[in-house]
Amino acid sequence: MSIAHVSETQHRTADAEPSRTVDERRGIAALEAWVARIAALTRPDRVVWCDGTRAESDRLTKQLVAEGKLIRLNPEWRPNSFLARSDPDDVARVESRTFICTTRQEDAGPTNNWVAPDAMRAELDGVFAGSMRGRTMYVVPFSMGPLGGRLSQLGVQVTDSAYAVLSMGVMTRMGSRVLDLIEAGEPWVATVHSVGAPLAPGERDVAWPCNPTKYIVQFPETREVWSYGSGYGGNALLAKKCFALRIASAMGREEGWLAEHMLLIKLTDPRGRSYHIAAAFPSACGKTNLAMLRPSVPGWRVETLGDDIAWLRPGEDGRLWGINPEAGFFGVAPGTGESTNATAVETLWGNTIFTNVALRDDGDVWWEGLTDTPPAHLVDWRGEDWTPSSGRPAAHPNSRFTVAAAQCPQMADDWEAPDGVPIDAILFGGRRATNVPLVVEATDWRHGVYIGATISSEKTAASEGTVGELRRDPFAMLPFCGYNMADHWAHWLAIGDALRFDRAPRMFQVNWFRKGADGEFLWPGFGENARVLEWIAGRVAGEAGAVESIIGRLPVVDEFDVDGLDLPDDALEQLFAVDVESWRQEADLTEEFFSGFGSRLPAALATELAALRYRLAAAGS
């Protein structure tokens, strides 16, 4: 949580047209010219270059506390920690206002909002003109991944939000050392952010400036992000979803690597053998809990490498290597508690920025799920008095914590390895009450890509739409892929071709959420999910058995480790049951989903679907 003031300069008069070519963004002179052009467009009162020191972090937090934009928490409970409350209309990512602007609409694909680049630039020129008047424009150079690492990338964000600067200091490697790499000629991704709330002379600022009109715009072809109107989360921390997924996924396609919405963990067995695992889970499917899992199985250990994003690159050795490009966690607070994720709770002991959680009377924070029993009185995320009888949540459902990953007590010792770690297994998960077994192994890389492309979760009574209807989220990347999703699948297939057959990660589908006929979950989940990881590690090591099914390889039920679990007699049979008729319906839904991508659908995935239909027909005859 550090930021430093290097120099302050009045903005220089310059052509307001921002740089729009990747090749031009090399060297300090190019960076300074770009900053001057953005300043000439947005007209801030001053420009501050940041170098990532603790002194600047302290200065900024004191400034924000004095302005009423941060609340300092009780240092006895949360040292060097702060609470921010956003505008009630600025609380989450805004997917409807998130755009992928490519020259050709078909390159953005049917799952993205597309606007022609020239048309969008004309709109942005209008809204950004003078948008920073009365404010400071901060220049934040940052690295995604360890500085100088083989898989790392550089970026620069300009922003008029000190809150965003502090958060970027947690979430990235930010500061003057990045400028040294830029001076040496390393390219960088250009990101521009304004809350869209210019101040007239003498006008008093509000606690959370923002604008009702919002834009979160990615230009993958020129590697730029422009965000306007929001100060919250992924709308303002442009290194995260905007750069690390939408722009980076397009970069990876051009350069032969992958940017994925995946956690990374290191699993160690009782014999001391370690396995590195990447996993893609849509929202509400237990992603963070797996990233910080505490196994219930004696002798097994899980260490965290990353909780949200992974960059994966084929190595010269024929293996797939991965890094967590982030330096911090930007996690959802509600539901995070001692019983669900004790590791996360321990990580938040101090040096944390909380946003939209509740404030206790003793100056600490609280949110639903932190403890079983809520305090008798709180000040809620809107700043209003709250009691358990208030009939509304005390913390916003999307309230967040921002904390350095290094504070996590179970970070792996190789989480910042500059060349990354070798990936042994890739998991895909969804929330399925029916059909999908607890775990199934893909027969090969192509089959694994098919599984990733068809990830889905079933809607519940609390979701929009029909109960049981499938909500598709291929590779858990639906909101985050910076180009046509079908081309993303094709790129995964091409990555497989770049790996050695005997060294490529094994691929699996997991499902902690299958229910029995009584509507109850069949699997206890949480720490018991280590039993699934145990089987996966056994498959990687060539020691665990499997049986072939029409959808892939399943565990041998009698060999699956359930020692000490109190499961119903037929629970395992239900967890691994494959119903032919239900899978016929699944195949029909998959064909309908695939049809939306037209001729861009890779032939290999159409072949996988046809092969599944063939096996279903044979099984039903």
C-alpha positions in Angstrom: 0.0 0.0 0.0 2.7 2.4 -1.0 2.9 5.3 -3.4 5.5 8.0 -3.7 5.7 11.6 -4.9 8.6 12.0 -7.3 7.8 15.3 -8.9 4.9 17.6 -9.5 4.6 19.6 -12.7 1.9 21.7 -14.2 0.5 20.0 -17.2 2.1 21.0 -20.4 0.3 22.3 -23.5 0.3 19.5 -26.0 -1.7 17.9 -28.7 -4.7 16.4 -26.8 -4.6 13.3 -29.1 -3.4 10.4 -27.0 -0.8 7.9 -28.4 -2.6 5.1 -30.1 0.2 2.8 -31.3 2.0 0.1 -29.3 5.4 0.7 -31.0 5.4 4.3 -30.0 5.2 3.5 -26.3 8.8 2.7 -25.6 11.3 4.8 -23.5 10.8 7.5 -20.9 10.5 10.2 -23.5 7.5 8.5 -25.1 6.0 8.0 -21.6 6.4 11.7 -20.7 4.9 12.8 -24.0 1.9 10.5 -23.5 1.4 11.8 -20.0 1.5 15.4 -21.3 -1.1 14.6 -24.0 -3.4 13.0 -21.4 -3.0 16.0 -19.1 -3.7 18.4 -22.0 -6.9 16.5 -22.6 -8.1 16.1 -19.0 -6.7 19.4 -17.5 -5.7 18.4 -14.0 -4.4 21.1 -11.6 -1.2 19.2 -11.2 0.6 16.0 -12.2 2.3 13.7 -9.6 4.6 10.9 -10.7 4.6 7.9 -8.2 7.5 5.7 -7.1 6.0 3.3 -4.7 7.4 4.3 -1.3 5.7 3.8 2.1 6.2 7.6 2.7 3.9 8.5 -0.1 1.4 5.9 1.0 1.3 7.5 4.4 0.9 10.9 2.9 -2.0 9.8 0.7 -3.9 8.0 3.5 -3.5 11.0 5.8 -4.8 13.2 3.0 -7.8 10.9 2.3 -8.7 10.6 6.0 -8.6 14.4 6.4 -10.9 14.7 3.3 -13.4 12.3 4.8 -12.7 9.7 2.0 -11.2 7.1 4.3 -11.9 6.1 7.9 -8.9 5.0 9.9 -9.7 1.8 11.8 -8.8 1.2 15.4 -5.0 0.3 15.2 -5.4 -2.1 18.2 -7.6 -4.2 16.0 -6.4 -3.4 12.4 -3.1 -1.5 12.3 -2.6 0.8 9.3 -6.1 -0.2 7.9 -8.9 1.9 6.5 -12.5 1.8 5.5 -13.9 3.5 2.3 -17.6 3.9 1.5 -18.5 4.3 -2.1 -21.4 6.1 -3.7 -24.4 3.7 -3.5 -24.5 3.8 -7.4 -20.9 2.8 -7.7 -20.5 -0.6 -6.1 -19.4 -3.1 -8.8 -18.1 -3.8 -12.2 -20.5 -2.4 -14.9 -20.7 -5.0 -17.6 -23.2 -3.2 -19.7 -20.8 -0.3 -20.0 -17.7 -2.4 -20.7 -16.6 -2.4 -24.3 -14.1 -4.3 -26.5 -13.3 -2.0 -29.4 -11.7 -3.9 -32.3 -11.5 -2.9 -36.0 -13.8 -5.7 -36.9 -16.9 -6.6 -34.8 -16.5 -10.3 -35.4 -13.1 -10.1 -33.6 -14.8 -9.0 -30.4 -17.4 -11.8 -30.8 -20.9 -12.3 -29.6 -20.1 -12.3 -25.9 -18.6 -8.8 -25.8 -20.1 -5.3 -26.2 -18.5 -3.9 -29.3 -18.2 -0.3 -30.6 -16.0 0.7 -33.6 -12.7 2.2 -32.3 -13.0 5.6 -34.0 -16.6 6.0 -32.8 -15.6 5.2 -29.2 -12.6 7.4 -29.3 -14.8 10.3 -30.4 -17.1 9.7 -27.4 -14.1 9.4 -25.0 -12.5 12.6 -26.2 -15.7 14.3 -25.3 -16.2 12.9 -21.8 -12.5 13.0 -20.8 -12.0 16.7 -22.0 -11.5 18.6 -18.7 -12.5 15.6 -16.6 -9.7 16.1 -14.1 -10.1 19.9 -13.5 -9.6 20.8 -9.9 -7.9 17.4 -9.2 -4.5 15.8 -9.2 -3.5 13.4 -12.0 -1.3 10.6 -10.6 1.0 8.7 -12.9 1.3 5.1 -11.7 3.9 2.9 -13.4 3.4 -0.8 -12.5 4.5 -4.3 -13.3 2.1 -7.3 -13.6 4.2 -10.1 -12.4 7.7 -9.9 -10.7 9.8 -7.1 -12.0 11.8 -8.3 -15.0 10.2 -11.7 -15.0 9.9 -13.7 -18.2 6.2 -13.8 -18.1 5.7 -10.2 -16.7 4.3 -7.2 -18.4 4.4 -3.4 -17.7 1.7 -0.8 -17.6 1.1 2.8 -16.7 -2.1 4.1 -15.2 -3.0 7.8 -15.0 -5.8 8.5 -12.5 -7.4 11.3 -10.6 -8.3 8.9 -7.7 -5.9 8.7 -4.8 -8.0 5.7 -3.6 -7.1 3.9 -6.9 -3.5 4.8 -6.4 -3.3 3.3 -3.0 -5.1 0.2 -4.2 -2.7 -0.1 -7.2 0.2 0.0 -4.8 -1.2 -3.1 -3.1 -2.3 -5.0 -6.2 0.8 -4.4 -8.5 4.5 -4.0 -8.3 4.3 -0.2 -8.6 7.0 2.5 -8.6 10.2 3.9 -9.9 11.8 0.5 -10.7 9.2 0.1 -13.4 10.4 3.4 -14.9 13.9 1.9 -15.1 12.5 -0.9 -17.3 10.6 1.5 -19.4 13.7 3.7 -19.9 15.5 0.5 -21.1 12.9 0.2 -23.8 10.3 -2.3 -22.4 6.8 -1.7 -23.9 3.9 -0.8 -21.6 0.1 -0.9 -21.7 -1.5 2.5 -21.5 -4.4 2.9 -19.0 -6.4 6.1 -18.4 -8.8 6.5 -15.5 -11.0 9.4 -14.4 -13.8 9.4 -11.9 -15.4 12.0 -14.2 -16.1 14.6 -11.5 -14.2 17.8 -12.2 -14.2 20.5 -9.5 -14.9 24.1 -10.2 -12.7 26.6 -8.3 -13.7 26.6 -4.7 -16.1 23.7 -5.1 -16.1 21.2 -2.2 -15.4 17.6 -3.1 -17.6 14.6 -2.0 -16.5 11.6 -0.1 -16.7 9.3 -3.2 -16.6 11.3 -6.5 -18.0 9.4 -9.6 -20.3 10.1 -12.5 -23.6 8.4 -13.5 -22.2 7.9 -17.0 -19.6 5.2 -17.1 -17.2 3.7 -19.7 -14.8 0.8 -19.3 -13.2 0.5 -22.7 -10.5 -1.8 -24.0 -8.7 -1.3 -27.2 -6.9 -4.7 -27.6 -5.2 -3.9 -30.9 -3.4 -0.9 -29.4 -3.2 -2.2 -25.9 -5.1 0.6 -24.2 -7.7 0.9 -21.5 -9.9 4.0 -20.9 -12.2 4.1 -17.9 -14.5 6.9 -16.9 -17.1 7.6 -14.2 -16.4 4.9 -11.6 -14.0 4.8 -8.7 -14.7 1.2 -7.7 -12.9 -2.1 -8.1 -12.2 -3.4 -11.6 -13.6 -0.2 -13.1 -10.8 1.8 -11.5 -8.0 -0.6 -10.8 -7.2 -1.0 -14.5 -4.3 -3.4 -13.9 -6.8 -6.1 -12.8 -9.6 -7.3 -15.1 -9.0 -4.7 -17.8 -5.3 -5.2 -18.3 -4.5 -8.6 -16.7 -7.4 -10.4 -18.5 -9.1 -8.4 -21.4 -5.9 -6.8 -22.8 -3.5 -9.6 -21.8 -5.7 -12.3 -23.3 -5.4 -10.5 -26.6 -1.7 -10.1 -26.1 -1.3 -13.7 -25.3 -3.2 -14.7 -28.4 -0.7 -12.7 -30.5 2.4 -13.9 -28.6 1.6 -17.5 -27.8 0.5 -17.5 -24.1 -2.7 -17.4 -22.1 -4.2 -14.8 -19.6 -6.8 -16.7 -17.6 -9.3 -16.1 -14.8 -7.7 -18.8 -12.7 -6.3 -19.4 -9.2 -3.0 -21.0 -8.6 -2.1 -23.3 -5.8 0.8 -25.6 -4.7 -0.3 -29.0 -3.4 2.2 -31.1 -1.4 1.5 -34.7 -0.5 2.7 -36.5 2.6 5.8 -37.7 0.8 6.9 -34.1 0.1 6.0 -34.2 -3.6 4.6 -30.9 -4.9 2.1 -30.3 -7.7 1.1 -26.8 -9.1 -2.6 -26.5 -10.0 -4.5 -23.8 -11.9 -8.3 -23.7 -11.6 -11.0 -21.7 -13.4 -14.2 -21.2 -11.4 -17.1 -18.8 -12.2 -18.4 -16.6 -9.4 -19.9 -18.2 -6.3 -18.2 -21.6 -7.0 -15.6 -21.6 -4.2 -12.6 -20.1 -6.0 -11.1 -18.2 -3.1 -11.8 -21.0 -0.7 -9.8 -23.4 -2.9 -7.0 -20.9 -3.3 -6.5 -20.8 0.4 -7.6 -24.3 1.3 -6.7 -25.9 4.6 -6.9 -29.7 3.8 -8.7 -31.9 6.3 -6.7 -34.9 5.0 -3.6 -35.5 7.3 -0.2 -34.9 5.7 -1.5 -32.9 2.7 -0.7 -29.1 2.4 -2.1 -26.4 0.1 -0.1 -23.2 -0.4 -1.4 -20.2 -2.3 0.2 -18.7 -5.4 -2.7 -16.6 -6.6 -6.5 -16.3 -6.0 -7.8 -14.8 -9.2 -5.6 -14.5 -12.3 -2.9 -16.7 -14.0 -0.7 -16.1 -17.0 0.4 -19.3 -18.6 3.1 -19.8 -21.2 4.6 -22.9 -22.9 8.2 -23.4 -21.9 11.1 -24.7 -23.9 10.8 -27.9 -21.9 7.4 -28.7 -23.3 5.6 -27.9 -20.0 3.1 -25.1 -19.3 4.5 -22.5 -16.9 2.4 -20.0 -14.9 2.5 -16.9 -12.7 0.1 -14.9 -10.7 0.6 -11.4 -12.2 -0.9 -9.7 -9.2 0.7 -8.6 -5.9 -2.4 -8.5 -3.8 -5.9 -9.8 -3.2 -9.0 -7.8 -4.0 -11.5 -10.2 -2.4 -15.2 -10.3 -1.7 -15.7 -9.8 2.1 -19.2 -11.3 2.7 -19.0 -15.0 3.3 -15.3 -14.9 4.3 -15.0 -16.1 7.9 -13.2 -18.3 10.3 -15.4 -21.3 9.3 -15.2 -20.8 5.6 -11.7 -19.3 4.9 -9.6 -18.9 8.0 -6.5 -18.1 5.9 -8.2 -15.1 4.3 -9.3 -13.8 7.7 -5.7 -14.1 9.1 -4.4 -12.3 6.1 -6.5 -9.2 6.9 -4.9 -8.5 10.3 -3.7 -5.1 9.1 -2.4 -3.0 6.2 -5.8 -3.5 4.5 -8.2 -1.2 2.7 -11.8 -2.3 3.2 -14.6 -0.9 1.0 -18.3 -1.0 1.8 -18.1 -3.2 4.8 -19.7 -2.3 8.2 -18.0 -0.4 11.0 -18.1 -1.8 14.6 -18.5 0.5 17.6 -14.9 -0.4 18.6 -13.5 0.9 15.3 -13.0 -2.5 13.7 -14.9 -3.9 10.7 -17.6 -6.6 10.2 -19.5 -8.2 7.3 -21.9 -11.0 6.9 -20.2 -14.4 7.4 -17.2 -13.0 9.4 -18.7 -14.3 12.6 -21.8 -16.5 13.2 -23.4 -13.8 15.4 -23.4 -10.2 14.3 -22.6 -7.4 16.7 -25.6 -5.7 18.4 -24.9 -2.4 16.7 -23.0 -1.4 13.5 -22.7 1.5 11.2 -23.5 -0.1 7.8 -21.8 0.4 4.4 -24.0 3.5 3.7 -23.0 5.1 7.0 -26.4 4.4 8.7 -27.1 2.8 12.1 -27.7 -1.0 11.9 -28.8 -3.7 14.2 -29.6 -7.4 13.5 -33.3 -6.5 13.3 -32.7 -3.8 10.5 -33.7 -6.3 7.8 -30.9 -5.4 5.4 -27.3 -6.4 5.0 -24.7 -4.4 7.0 -22.1 -4.8 4.4 -22.7 -4.5 0.7 -22.8 -8.0 -1.0 -19.9 -6.9 -3.2 -17.9 -5.2 -0.4 -14.2 -5.8 -0.7 -10.8 -6.1 1.0 -7.5 -5.0 -0.7 -4.4 -6.5 0.9 -0.9 -7.6 -0.1 -0.6 -11.2 -1.0 2.7 -11.4 1.0 0.6 -11.1 4.2 -1.2 -14.5 3.5 0.2 -17.0 6.0 0.2 -19.8 3.4 1.8 -18.1 0.4 4.1 -20.6 -1.4 7.8 -19.8 -1.4 7.8 -19.9 -5.2 4.8 -17.6 -5.7 7.1 -14.8 -7.1 9.4 -17.1 -9.1 10.4 -14.9 -12.1 10.0 -17.7 -14.6 6.8 -19.0 -13.0 6.0 -22.5 -11.8 5.3 -25.6 -13.9 1.6 -26.4 -14.1 0.7 -30.1 -13.5 -3.1 -29.9 -13.6 -5.9 -27.6 -14.7 -9.3 -27.7 -13.1 -12.6 -26.3 -14.4 -15.5 -25.9 -12.0 -19.1 -24.8 -11.9 -22.1 -24.9 -9.6 -24.2 -27.9 -10.8 -26.8 -29.5 -8.6 -27.2 -32.3 -11.2 -25.4 -34.1 -14.0 -21.7 -33.2 -13.4 -19.8 -35.6 -11.1 -17.6 -34.6 -8.2 -14.6 -34.9 -10.4 -13.9 -36.2 -13.9 -10.6 -36.3 -15.8 -10.4 -35.2 -19.5 -9.1 -37.9 -21.8 -6.7 -35.5 -23.5 -6.0 -31.8 -24.1 -8.7 -31.4 -26.7 -11.3 -33.0 -24.5 -10.1 -30.7 -21.7 -10.6 -27.6 -23.9 -14.1 -28.9 -24.6 -14.8 -29.1 -20.9 -13.5 -25.6 -20.3 -15.6 -24.2 -23.2 -18.8 -25.7 -21.7 -18.5 -24.7 -18.1 -21.8 -23.7 -16.7 -23.7 -23.1 -13.4 -27.4 -23.8 -12.8 -29.5 -20.8 -11.8 -31.2 -20.9 -8.5 -34.4 -19.3 -7.1 -32.2 -16.3 -6.2 -31.0 -15.9 -9.8 -32.7 -14.2 -12.7 -34.1 -16.7 -15.2 -35.6 -20.2 -15.0 -34.5 -22.4 -12.1 -32.1 -25.0 -13.4 -31.3 -23.1 -16.5 -27.6 -23.1 -17.4 -25.6 -19.9 -17.1 -22.6 -20.4 -19.4 -19.2 -19.0 -18.4 -16.6 -20.7 -20.7 -13.2 -20.9 -19.0 -14.8 -18.5 -16.4 -13.8 -15.8 -18.9 -17.2 -14.7 -20.2 -16.9 -11.1 -19.0 -13.1 -11.0 -19.4 -12.0 -12.3 -22.7 -10.7 -9.5 -24.9 -11.6 -11.1 -28.2 -13.9 -13.6 -29.8 -14.6 -16.4 -27.3 -14.5 -19.0 -30.1 -11.0 -17.8 -31.1 -10.0 -18.2 -27.4 -10.9 -21.8 -27.6 -8.9 -22.2 -30.8 -6.0 -20.5 -29.0 -6.2 -23.0 -26.2 -6.1 -25.8 -28.7 -3.0 -24.2 -30.3 -1.3 -23.9 -26.9 -1.8 -27.7 -26.5 0.0 -28.3 -29.7 3.0 -26.3 -28.3 3.3 -28.6 -25.3 4.9 -32.1 -25.1 2.2 -34.7 -24.9 3.7 -36.3 -21.9 4.3 -33.0 -20.1 1.1 -31.1 -20.7 -1.1 -30.5 -17.6 -3.8 -33.0 -17.0 -7.3 -31.4 -17.2 -10.2 -32.0 -14.9 -13.8 -30.9 -14.2 -14.8 -30.6 -10.5 -18.2 -29.9 -9.0 -18.6 -29.5 -5.2 -22.3 -28.7 -5.5 -24.1 -31.8 -6.6 -27.3 -32.5 -4.7 -29.2 -35.6 -3.9 -32.9 -36.3 -4.4 -33.6 -34.6 -1.1 -32.1 -31.4 -2.3 -29.2 -31.5 0.1 -25.5 -31.3 -1.0 -23.9 -34.7 -1.3 -20.4 -33.5 -0.7 -19.3 -31.5 2.5 -16.9 -29.2 0.5 -14.4 -26.8 2.0 -11.4 -28.6 3.6 -12.8 -32.0 2.4 -12.1 -30.9 -1.2 -8.5 -31.9 -0.5 -9.7 -35.5 -1.1 -10.5 -34.6 -4.7 -7.1 -32.9 -5.0 -5.6 -36.1 -3.6 -7.1 -38.1 -6.4 -6.0 -35.5 -9.0 -2.4 -35.7 -7.7 -2.6 -39.4 -7.8 -3.6 -39.2 -11.5 -0.7 -36.9 -12.2 1.8 -39.2 -10.4 0.3 -42.3 -12.2 -0.7 -43.9 -8.9 -4.5 -43.4 -8.8 -6.9 -45.6 -10.7 -9.7 -44.4 -12.9 -12.6 -45.9 -14.9 -13.7 -44.8 -18.3 -17.2 -43.2 -18.7 -19.0 -41.5 -21.6 -17.9 -38.1 -20.3 -14.3 -38.9 -19.2 -12.3 -40.7 -16.5 -13.9 -41.1 -13.1 -12.3 -42.3 -9.8 -12.7 -45.9 -8.8 -15.4 -45.5 -6.2 -14.0 -48.1 -3.8 -10.6 -46.5 -3.9 -11.7 -42.9 -3.4 -10.5 -41.5 0.0 -13.5 -40.9 2.3 -12.0 -42.1 5.5 -13.6 -40.3 8.5 -16.4 -38.8 6.4 -20.0 -39.3 7.5 -21.6 -39.7 4.1 -24.9 -41.5 3.3 -24.4 -45.0 2.0 -25.0 -44.2 -1.6 -23.5 -40.7 -1.6 -20.4 -41.6 -3.7 -22.5 -43.5 -6.2 -24.7 -40.4 -6.7 -21.6 -38.1 -6.8 -20.1 -40.0 -9.7 -23.4 -41.1 -11.4 -23.6 -40.3 -15.2 -27.2 -40.3 -16.5 -27.4 -40.9 -20.2 -30.6 -39.1 -20.8 -29.5 -36.1 -18.8 -26.3 -35.9 -20.8 -28.2 -36.1 -24.1 -30.1 -33.0 -23.0 -26.7 -31.4 -22.0 -25.4 -32.2 -25.5 -28.4 -30.5 -27.0 -27.8 -27.4 -24.9 -24.1 -27.4 -25.8 -24.9 -27.5 -29.5 -27.3 -24.6 -29.1 -24.6 -22.6 -27.3 -21.9 -23.5 -29.8 -24.2 -22.4 -32.7 -24.0 -18.8 -31.5 -20.3 -18.7 -32.6 -21.0 -19.7 -36.2 -18.0 -20.5 -38.4 -15.6 -19.3 -35.7 -16.3 -22.5 -33.6 -13.1 -24.7 -33.8 -13.8 -27.9 -35.7 -12.1 -29.8 -32.8 -14.9 -28.8 -30.4 -17.6 -29.7 -32.9 -15.9 -33.1 -33.2 -15.8 -33.5 -29.4 -19.5 -32.9 -29.2 -20.2 -35.4 -32.0 -18.0 -37.9 -30.2 -20.0 -37.4 -27.0 -23.3 -37.9 -28.9 -21.8 -41.2 -30.4 -20.9 -42.5 -26.9 -24.4 -41.5 -25.6 -26.1 -43.3 -28.4 -23.9 -46.4 -27.8 -24.6 -46.3 -24.1 -28.4 -46.0 -24.7 -28.6 -48.9 -27.2 
